[in-house]
Amino acid sequence: MTERPQIVADLGGTNTRVAQAAGGQVVAGSLRRYANRDFDGLEAVLARYLDEVGLTAPSGLCVAAAGLVRDGATALTNLDWVVRTDRLAEATGVAAPILINDLQAQGHALPALPANALRRLFPAPRGSDDPEASRLVIGIGTGFNAVAVHDGGAVVPAGEAGHVSLPVADLDDLALARQLAAGSDGFASVEDALSGRGLGALDARVAGPLAAPRDAAAVMDALARGEERANRAVALFARLLGRVAGDLALIHLPYGGIYLAGGVARAVGPHLATGGFAEAFAAKGRMRGFMDQFPVWLIEDDFAALTGCAVRLAAQGRG
């Protein structure tokens, strides 16, 4: 008897990707993308997908959501939706849906990603090739988050690293933090600077108060044209990311590597070396000589979270 397909979904702040999975892998050709603005909740997205592919009884469901997941529910950080496993079960007929944070899904995906899905940005002379060494995934897109990956991807604790305080090292940083806090309830978070909207905010910072605001896509288009303002904004982004990534490396000791994921990470990744990422990453005072043990990679697979959901479903089946 042919096993009924499983469903995997990656719910972001802007779009939701849905696909079928089997044996810990995404089924080729099954992926569809939906704009969240066209739906009133994830249940409607999944219903549309099941109708379009003619599937009435999937055998499993795993959803990676861009929000804090607790007790089978999440209120998305950058989208006014609430997702609950009981509602997902009712909408799909799956008895025990799995709901995890989207960065957790990226962490579960690491062991299953092919070599061509990864690009090494910065080597580590004293790094480890041990597949069981702890790793760190940093996601930069509509929002920001980071999770540690342990035991070869089997253990990926949730976190909300994007909502900690933006580090301040000098008066320029303090001025930036005050500017960001003015538009964010008096608090400047890491995500306020290191995200899609954050890149726009950094661009506004370097341009001055009289310049017209631009979103991340416009900044990257200007960078491709060689504009100096965009170059300064991306360099500031790179330095801040290096500082934050260095802090996270000292907290989690990811000797197996740091992996940058998400649309903004893929856009700025090629510019991190010239923007000062490595220097900011290593600038940890007496620990400077310790910071060369963490290689940095870019996850170029835009659908890695779906793979992580497929791996998580396969692990559930084995359990």
JOGIVEN-V512621 format. One record per run of one state. SS is the DSSP state (H for helix, E for strand, C for the rest). FROM is the first residue (numbers start at 1). TO is the last residue. If there is no record, write none. Layout:
{{SS FROM TO} {SS FROM TO}}
This chain:
{{C 1 5} {E 6 11} {C 12 14} {E 15 22} {C 23 24} {E 25 26} {C 27 31} {E 32 35} {H 36 38} {C 39 41} {H 42 53} {C 54 59} {E 60 65} {C 66 68} {E 69 70} {C 71 72} {E 73 75} {C 76 81} {E 82 84} {H 85 92} {C 93 97} {E 98 101} {H 102 112} {C 113 114} {H 115 117} {E 118 122} {C 123 134} {E 135 140} {C 141 143} {E 144 150} {H 151 153} {C 154 154} {E 155 155} {C 156 160} {H 161 163} {C 164 164} {E 165 165} {C 166 170} {H 171 182} {C 183 188} {E 189 189} {H 190 193} {C 194 195} {H 196 207} {C 208 215} {H 216 224} {C 225 227} {H 228 252} {C 253 257} {E 258 261} {C 262 262} {H 263 269} {C 270 271} {H 272 275} {C 276 276} {H 277 282} {C 283 284} {H 285 293} {C 294 295} {E 296 299} {C 300 303} {H 304 318} {C 319 319}}
